[in-house]
Amino acid sequence: MGKLDTTTSFSPEKQREVELFGSLFCPYTKQATRFLEEKGISYIYKEVPMVFGWKLPLKNYLEMKRRSNGLKTVPQIFISGDYYGDEERLFADDRDGRLDAALRGEPFPG
C-alpha cells in the first residue's frame, strides 16, 4: 500500500490526547493507525480482541462500547476523552480540514 493522501498539516506539539480502540486483524484499524502514524499524531492504542469477527466482551471492548454510546465496531476514536468517531470520520475530517482543529482542542460537533 502506498502512502495515504492527507490534506491537513499537523503540529504535534499542540496535540490533545488521542485514544484508538481497535483490533489487530481489522483492516479499518490498520488504515486508521497507519494514517495517524504517517501524520505524526501520537495515540494510545487499546486492543479489542476479536475471534472470527466476534469481539470478546473484555475490559477494552466494554469500555469502548460504553464511551461510544453502544457502538460495537472498531476502530473507535476519542480525543481528550470525548467520543470523536471512527476511521471514516477521521479521513473525512482530514479531507475537509477539520481534523487539525479537533486535535488542537477546538470544539468538534458530535
Phi, psi and omega in degrees: 000140179278177179292140179291144177273116178240145185256338182264154174253136188246141178250099188297336182292344181251015188283139170279164181291131179245131174243138178231119173267124182206177179236140186306319184260013180273122180295331180288323175297317179298319178298315183293316181292321178297317178302310181299317180295318180293330178278349182079023180268118179281149182207159174259124181262131177238114184287132173247099185297139177232145174231116182051041178086351179266129178277130180284136184283061180260181188310307184295321179296314181295322177295314180301313182296318179295313185286338181258019179059043172094000180292140186245355182270155175242150001277157170235136188240140178232140177239121183050041177084347180270141178295130180253307180152200181252192183294328179296318178295319180302311182291319180296316180294327176294315180298323184271359178080013182265346184295313181301320179298317179296321180288335178279345178110004176287145182302142175238139181294141181294000000 
